[in-house]
Amino acid sequence: MSDLSGRTTIVVGASRGLGRGIATAFAEAGAPVIAVSRTATEFPEPANGSGTIRTELADAGDPSVAGRLLDDHEPQTLVLVAGANPHMRPLQQHTWETFSANWQSDVRITFHWLRETLLKPLHPGTRVIVLSSGAALAGSPLSGGYAGAKATQRFITAYAQEEADRAGLDITFTAVLPRMTPLTDLGRSAARAYAAYNGQTQEEYLQQMGPVLTPEIAGGALVELVRTDPAGLAPGYVLTGGGLKKLP
């Protein structure tokens, strides 16, 4: 699957950060990309001119949006990146509303889109990638329910794979857990909060994290993941500045 031309790709949460880098990378690999976001954004022309990016303004958490856009575009690749930026504060300073924000956004979006993928169902050979977070493994004590919500996204992805296998749908579901990066709004706010919490400067905090994950690295990694033979795929991967690593 080295040539992605003609392989329609929906990227949910494509207006900024890793989602923008992923949408751009798929277009540069030749795919017609549908970039879904709540805010209008402009994308550069793909570097090699082979792919395209078309924007769809929509709330990905709306229960009706997933089914409508899957019906309209019949994607062969679906990438879910969208989610809420958590409120960064210690547990006792959260309200239930701030604590549960990522359950109401990230988990809700994953549930609706994976449910509709299975109900439709999408075509055999479709690849579905859900971006969770490294916090699903390590925890995140300053972001309320964020880590638990991201772990639940990983669980839902695995449940969807089980249901697809039971029904013989030939759809592959993969969870990708990116490490925090200061090149996204979420990563910048988290780095500030954890540096202050630990009595460090942001530079000191970030230095201990290793190579920085960029939107371009994320985009390239997911393109290669889609090009990989499904037989060689793991259910989940950690994504860092050094690329993808299979989860045990």
Order of alpha helices (4+ residues) and beta strands (2+ residues): beta-alpha-beta-beta-alpha-beta-alpha-alpha-beta-alpha-alpha-beta-alpha-alpha-alpha-beta-beta
